[in-house]
Amino acid sequence: VSGADDREIKVWRMSGSRAWETTTYRGHLNNVSCVLFHAKENIIISNSEDKTLRVWDVSRNHPPLAFRRDNDRYWILAAHP
């Protein structure tokens, strides 16, 4: 999984030394700073310079849950197994 300045989150599949994009998630209004995939919960969590943290349910095609900070953005992501 990756996030970038294009405001998108991309899920990749790998085979050997080859990788290709399988899914793109859109919703952040500014650069994506950090992204992680939580395999046990089947979610992607991302944060952005738009001061939001978003939780994407990989198994459904629903809009993400969004959490916003008014004064500062989220900087680091971590997940407990």
C-alpha positions in Angstrom: 0.0 0.0 0.0 1.3 3.5 -0.8 0.2 7.1 -0.5 1.7 10.2 -2.2 1.4 13.8 -3.1 -1.3 13.0 -5.7 -3.7 12.6 -2.7 -4.3 8.9 -3.6 -3.8 5.7 -1.8 -2.8 2.7 -3.9 -2.9 -1.0 -3.2 -0.3 -3.0 -5.1 0.1 -6.7 -5.9 3.6 -8.2 -6.2 4.9 -11.2 -7.9 8.7 -11.8 -7.9 10.2 -8.5 -8.9 7.1 -7.1 -10.6 4.4 -4.9 -9.0 1.1 -3.6 -10.3 -1.6 -1.4 -8.9 -4.9 -3.1 -8.1 -7.0 -0.4 -6.3 -6.9 3.3 -5.8 -8.6 5.1 -3.0 -9.4 8.8 -3.2 -10.8 11.2 -0.6 -7.9 13.2 0.9 -7.8 16.9 0.0 -4.1 17.2 0.3 -0.9 15.1 0.2 -1.1 11.7 1.9 1.6 11.6 4.6 1.4 8.1 5.9 -0.6 4.9 5.2 -0.7 1.5 6.7 -2.6 -1.7 6.0 -4.0 -3.7 8.9 -4.3 -7.2 7.6 -6.2 -8.6 10.7 -9.0 -6.0 10.4 -8.8 -5.7 6.6 -8.5 -1.8 6.7 -6.2 0.9 5.5 -5.5 3.8 7.7 -4.1 7.0 6.2 -3.3 10.5 7.3 -2.9 13.6 5.2 -1.8 17.2 5.2 -5.6 18.0 5.1 -5.5 17.3 8.8 -7.6 14.1 8.5 -7.1 10.5 9.4 -9.2 8.2 7.3 -10.1 4.5 7.8 -10.8 2.6 4.6 -12.6 -0.7 4.8 -10.9 -2.8 2.1 -13.7 -5.4 2.0 -16.4 -2.8 1.1 -16.6 0.0 -1.3 -18.0 2.5 1.3 -16.8 6.1 1.9 -14.0 6.1 4.6 -14.5 7.1 8.2 -12.8 10.4 8.6 -11.4 12.1 11.7 -10.2 15.7 11.6 -8.0 17.7 13.8 -8.6 21.5 13.9 -5.2 22.8 14.9 -2.7 20.4 13.6 -2.5 17.3 11.5 -1.8 13.7 12.4 1.9 12.9 12.0 2.4 9.2 12.7 0.3 6.1 12.3 0.6 2.8 14.2 -1.7 -0.2 14.7 -1.9 -2.8 17.4 -2.2 -6.3 16.1 
